[in-house]
Structures are given as C-alpha cells and as structure tokens.
Amino acid sequence: MVRCQLVGDKGVGKKSLALQFILGQCPEVLPQSFESYCKYFQGRELDILVELKVDLCNSSHAEEYFKSVDAVIFCFSVDNPASFESLQKHWFPLLRPYIYEIPSFLAGCKSDLLPRDSMIPEIRSPSLSRSSPCPRSKTPTSDLFVTWELGENLARQLACHSYHECTTTDSGNSSNRLFSRVLDLTKPPPAPISASSRICVIL
C-alpha cells in the first residue's frame, strides 16, 4: 500500500481532489467525515489521507506518523494566493523535519477557475529536478490567481518532484496524472532473492 498525505489550508480543495480521483467525479455535497480513502490504481493500492491526524508539536509522535507515509502532496487553490503563501510560510517549515526523505509534490487545485489564457497545456507539465535552480518570486495576496510559472517556482523551492494543476471538471484526467506520478516515484522495493533462485557463476 502507498500512503499519500495531502497537506494545505482548509478549503483549498484537498477533499475534492481525493474524491475526484477515487470516484471519477466530485459529488456536489462533500462528506463531512471523509478523512481517507483507498483505491487500486495501476495495480497498486493507494491510500489517500486528506486530514493531517498528527500533533506536529510532538516531534516523536510526528516522526512516527510520517514513517508510514510514502508521499506528500502540498495543496493550494489557484484562486487563493494566501493559501499558496501559507505553504511557504507555514506548512512546509512545519513538516520539513519529518518529510525530507519522502517524495513530495505540489498541486494547484481549482485550476478551472484560472483565466483561459493562463492555463498551461499538459505538455508544459514536466517533472522537476531537485537540483534545478530556484527562481525567487513574489506572490502578493492582492493578486487574483497563482500562475503556472509561480507554481513551478514554488515546486522547485520546496524540492517537490513535480507541479500539477488539478480540477474536478476534467473527468479525473488531472488527478490521474498527479497520482500516476506519485506511484512512479514510490516504486515498491525489489523482492529479495531467495537462496534457491540465486545463480553463482565461477570463473
């Protein structure tokens, strides 16, 4: 099982992102008790954790919690620059001590709200190298939207593997791409070779 933790401010679209992926559509009324859900995808079981059920002020508790987490997706809403800044100033510094060895990703939710001329085709969604330079950018909270370029810049700054714009209006295509990328970078360890299957070549 691959456990994927969603992180971000309340109301940015974490639950909608998870439900769109799990159900193939986002219900008009979101369940209040929804905290996590499992789905078999690409031959593997994916457990998506929507709520962060851990006391981050208790370092030993947090360390133990994240030992069972295989990937982290930082989420913000593209029409809410304050939620974008919150990842930089609050969520990432809070989680950094516990997730430095865990693959992380960045998701800009509600991308259907972006002006059409700022929407980026799928071909502009490459994975980001952790060694890529980190351009500095400013995102005033007075701006209406977070652009693709700012999202990519933040992904580099947070050392995320890739940035994805996601929406619940595309029949799950964007969420499928995101979680496919998660599975690509959380490959299961190779099965140990049994003594009976080992081959010894003597030269």
Secondary structure, DSSP 8 states (H G I E B T S, - for coil): -EEEEEE--TTSSHHHHHHHHHHSS--SS--TT--EEEEEETTEEEEEE-S--S-TTSHHHHHHHHTT--EEEEEEETT-HHHHHHIIIIIHHHHHHHHTTS-EEEEEE-GGGS-GGG---GGG--B--TTS--------TTSS---HHHHHHHHHHTT-SBEEE--SSSTTHHHHHHHHHHHHTS--------GGG------
